[in-house]
């Protein structure tokens, strides 16, 4: 009895086969390499020796069509990029810090100017206060003098002093 075509060539579109079919990765990156060479402690009880890790890494590179020179060149290129990013960020930070310090210096100058103006206003107030107290004391003296004169004017005239007998 001949088999049907669907039996001889199972389709990967069927749900039961679809889950079992591995999905190939077209871009093996460092995360795959890292997972391949280092396993979590929960999976493996013993740590692989360095020679075994190196052999596994070489086998992985050979399987992906890469060489160790490619890996070294890629790492060097990425180091340059990382250093360039760090340098740019450092320059941006320096410029920002300089601008902020200049703003602080300007504000400090304004604070000093305002503080000087406040001290001048306080000195002016003290001067005016001293002059006002002096003038008030003079005016109080005048009130006392003229107030006493009013009392004298309201009082009956004083008799003239007795004339001396000759």
C-alpha positions in Angstrom: 0.0 0.0 0.0 1.6 3.3 -1.1 1.9 6.0 1.4 0.4 9.4 0.8 2.6 12.3 0.2 1.7 14.0 3.5 2.8 10.9 5.4 6.2 10.7 3.7 7.0 14.4 4.0 5.6 15.8 7.2 4.8 19.5 7.1 6.3 21.9 9.6 3.0 23.9 9.4 1.2 21.4 11.5 0.9 22.5 15.1 2.3 19.4 16.6 5.5 19.6 14.4 5.7 23.3 14.6 6.6 23.4 18.3 9.3 20.8 17.8 11.0 22.5 14.9 14.0 24.6 16.0 14.1 28.1 14.8 17.6 28.9 13.3 19.3 32.1 14.3 20.9 33.9 11.4 23.0 36.3 13.6 25.0 34.5 16.2 25.9 37.2 18.6 27.9 37.5 21.8 24.9 36.5 23.9 24.8 33.1 22.2 28.5 32.7 22.5 28.3 33.6 26.2 25.5 31.1 26.8 27.4 28.5 24.9 30.6 29.0 27.0 29.1 29.7 30.4 26.2 27.9 31.9 24.2 29.0 35.0 25.3 27.3 38.2 21.8 25.8 38.5 22.3 23.7 35.3 25.8 22.5 35.9 27.3 21.3 39.1 30.9 21.5 38.0 32.7 24.3 36.3 34.4 23.5 33.0 38.2 23.9 32.8 39.5 26.8 30.8 40.8 24.5 28.1 37.4 23.0 27.6 35.9 26.5 27.3 38.4 27.5 24.8 37.8 24.3 22.7 34.1 24.9 22.9 34.5 28.5 21.8 36.7 27.5 18.8 34.2 24.9 17.8 31.4 27.5 18.0 33.4 30.0 15.9 34.1 27.3 13.3 30.5 26.3 13.2 29.4 30.0 12.6 32.1 30.6 10.0 34.1 33.1 12.1 37.7 33.1 13.2 39.3 34.3 16.4 40.9 37.2 14.4 37.4 38.3 13.5 36.4 38.2 17.2 39.5 40.1 18.2 38.9 42.8 15.5 35.3 43.0 16.4 36.2 43.4 20.1 38.8 46.1 19.2 36.2 48.0 17.1 33.6 47.8 19.9 36.2 49.0 22.5 36.9 52.1 20.3 33.2 52.8 20.0 32.7 52.5 23.8 35.7 54.8 24.4 34.3 57.3 21.9 30.9 57.2 23.6 32.6 57.7 27.0 34.7 60.5 25.7 31.7 62.3 24.2 29.7 61.9 27.4 32.7 63.2 29.4 33.0 66.3 27.2 29.2 66.9 27.4 29.4 66.5 31.2 32.3 68.9 31.4 30.5 71.5 29.3 27.3 71.1 31.4 29.3 71.4 34.6 31.1 74.5 33.3 27.8 76.1 32.3 26.2 75.3 35.7 29.3 76.6 37.6 29.1 79.8 35.5 25.4 80.1 36.4 26.2 79.6 40.1 28.9 82.3 39.9 26.5 84.7 38.3 23.9 84.0 40.9 26.5 84.4 43.7 27.5 87.8 42.2 23.9 88.9 42.2 23.5 87.7 45.8 26.5 89.7 46.8 25.2 92.8 45.0 21.8 92.4 46.7 23.4 91.8 50.1 25.5 95.0 49.6 22.3 96.9 48.7 20.5 95.5 51.7 23.4 96.6 54.0 23.3 100.1 52.4 19.6 100.3 53.0 20.0 99.3 56.6 22.7 101.9 57.2 20.5 104.5 55.6 17.6 103.5 57.8 19.8 103.7 60.9 20.9 107.2 59.8 17.4 108.3 59.3 16.3 106.7 62.6 19.1 108.5 64.5 18.1 111.9 62.9 14.5 111.3 63.6 15.2 110.5 67.3 17.3 113.6 67.6 14.6 115.8 66.0 11.9 114.2 68.2 13.9 114.9 71.3 14.3 118.6 70.2 10.6 118.8 69.5 9.7 117.2 72.8 11.8 119.9 74.5 10.0 122.6 72.6 6.7 121.1 73.7 7.7 121.0 77.3 8.9 124.6 77.1 5.9 125.9 75.3 3.5 123.7 77.3 5.0 125.2 80.5 4.5 128.7 79.1 0.9 128.0 78.3 0.4 126.9 82.0 1.9 130.1 83.1 -0.3 132.2 80.8 -3.4 130.5 82.1 -2.4 131.1 85.7 -3.4 134.4 87.4 -0.7 137.0 87.2 1.8 136.8 89.9 1.9 139.7 92.3 4.9 142.0 91.8 7.6 141.5 94.3 7.3 143.7 97.3 9.0 147.0 96.9 11.8 147.7 99.2 11.2 150.3 101.9 13.3 153.2 102.1 
